[in-house]
């Protein structure tokens, strides 16, 4: 089964809008120091957030994902997030 389409749009500052398959919309705050923990070298924030949502979508449906959260909040619900997202 393929993952739903995820689009990420910069909203200004550290805020991004993430849309999942046209079904849900999420506001994610991604501070540079948090992005630095999970982004591959040279990876744009939008790609990092797309990967974070792919991680989430492997674990829950789009409708179960919080509508507004900070990137680091994912690890509160899924402690393996930092390890799974570590740059390779």
C-alpha positions in Angstrom: 0.0 0.0 0.0 1.4 3.4 -0.9 1.5 6.4 1.4 -0.8 9.3 0.9 0.7 12.3 -0.9 2.3 14.8 1.5 2.9 18.4 0.6 4.8 20.9 2.7 4.7 24.6 2.3 6.7 27.2 4.3 4.4 29.5 6.2 7.0 32.0 7.4 9.5 31.8 10.1 9.6 28.3 11.6 6.0 27.4 10.7 5.1 25.0 7.9 1.7 23.8 6.5 1.5 20.1 5.8 -1.3 18.7 3.7 -1.9 15.0 3.5 -3.7 13.7 0.4 -6.0 16.7 0.5 -7.7 15.1 3.5 -6.0 16.9 6.4 -4.0 20.0 7.0 -1.4 20.5 9.8 0.5 23.4 11.1 4.0 22.3 12.2 6.6 24.4 14.0 10.1 23.3 13.1 12.8 25.2 14.9 16.2 25.1 13.2 17.8 23.2 16.1 15.2 20.5 15.9 15.5 20.3 12.1 19.3 20.0 12.6 18.7 16.8 14.7 16.9 15.0 11.9 17.8 16.6 8.6 20.3 15.0 6.2 23.1 17.3 5.2 21.8 19.9 2.8 18.2 18.6 3.1 15.6 21.4 2.9 13.2 21.7 5.8 10.3 20.8 3.5 11.8 17.4 2.7 12.6 16.7 6.4 9.0 17.4 7.3 7.8 15.2 4.5 9.9 12.4 6.0 8.6 13.1 9.5 5.0 12.8 8.1 5.9 9.6 6.4 7.1 8.3 9.8 3.8 9.4 11.3 1.7 7.9 8.6 3.3 4.5 9.1 1.9 4.6 12.6 -1.5 6.3 12.3 -4.0 7.7 9.8 -3.9 11.3 8.8 -7.0 12.1 10.8 -5.2 11.0 14.0 -2.3 13.4 13.6 -2.5 16.6 15.6 -3.6 19.6 13.6 -0.9 21.8 15.2 2.3 20.7 16.9 6.1 21.2 17.1 8.4 18.8 15.4 9.8 17.6 18.7 6.3 16.7 19.9 6.4 13.6 17.7 9.0 12.1 20.0 6.6 12.5 23.0 4.2 10.1 21.3 6.8 8.0 19.4 10.1 7.8 21.4 11.8 6.1 18.4 11.3 9.2 16.3 14.8 10.6 16.8 16.5 7.4 16.0 14.3 6.6 13.0 14.8 10.1 11.6 18.6 10.3 12.2 20.5 11.4 9.2 22.1 8.6 7.3 
